[in-house]
Amino acid sequence: MSGSEKTIQSPATRLRNLLNYDTTQMLYVAAKLGIADQLGSGPRHADELAAAVGAHPRALYRVLRALSHVGVFAEDDQRNFRLTPMAELLRADAPGSLRAFALSYGESWWWTPWGRLLENVRTGKTAFDQAMGQGLFEYLAQHPDAAAIFNANMTSMTARELPEIVTTYDFGGEGVLVDVGGGHGALVSAILQAGGRAKAVLFDQPAVIDGARAHLAAAGVADRCTLVAGSFFESIPPGGDTYTLKDIIHDWDDERAVAILRNCRRAMAMNAKLLLIERVLPSDGEPAIGKMIDVTMMVQTGGLERTEEEYRVLLEQAGFGLRRVVFTHSAASVLEAIPA
């Protein structure tokens, strides 16, 4: 029997490995306590780590030992732990860091709604709304600590996709690019840094805009980006030749998605274009990570991932025509639309 044959897992083993909310919580604990950052200068004993982060020594050791079993951290026979390639990604300053991702998925306001998934499926009512008594974005507006984690995760996720997006699609133009719901400015910063654009507008809610200033300054584009606060359900800044919405439309059901798109249409001249950056689902049984994210959207926001045809219908209802879809090697695609 070859080595590859020995590692083939049975269906039962693969299924058991999917039942792993415990691993998510252990990764959250490691991220929240900053264990990977503590190990950045080299291996440390479990007790030393516990003292440094204010944890119970034996309890922390047991969690780190379990994470070592799945390849996150490595342990020697003296209870010293060191970083592995996976653990490196839990460091706050690591390129492509997933620390914000681990923090988001481990927070109670994120995982509690998943306990309502069965009710969500039976009734169609968004699990987050039922569990927390309000929508996700209303909750974040009232809980700054949660919003900081959420926005950091969105910025991190966008940063991982950006190199592929900005090199695959040409965002250049002589006019002003308006990034609608642009968060802390990861997308607009990458577009401005890539060249071809002299000016841009970052449009988002007031609290989000306030958090974007430092990010734009750090990216060296603050002097080329105008910050505008508001709600895309009310109005969108006019005057742009290109309007971008990354991971915005998938947050909302069809009715509210069309409302956002119609406000974009009202703000746009006939020669402007609209770019939706989303995960376009295949219309067949082909595997796609977007199919997993789609259920997350159902649970957390009441939104959904869509096929190309579903986006085409939304755009037509809002007064646009879908001109083309530019697929990238990442999960994201660029849907280019023009006023009809």
Protein Blocks (a to p, Z undefined) as FASTA:
>chain_A
ZZklmmpccfklmmmmmmmmkmmmmmmmmmmnommmmmmnoccdfklmmmmnopafklmm
mmmmmmmmnopajadfkopacddfklmmmpfklghiaklmmmmmmpmklmmmmmmmmmmm
mnopafklmmnopafklmmmmmmklmmmmmmmmmmmmmmmmmmmmmmpccbdfbdcddeh
klnolmmmmmmmngoiabdcddddfklmmmmmmmmmmnopmmmcccddddfklbccehia
bdcdehklmmpcfklmmmmmmmmmmmpcfkbccddddddddfblbdcfklmmmmmmmmmn
opacddfklmmmmmmmnopacfbdcddfbfbdcdddddZZ
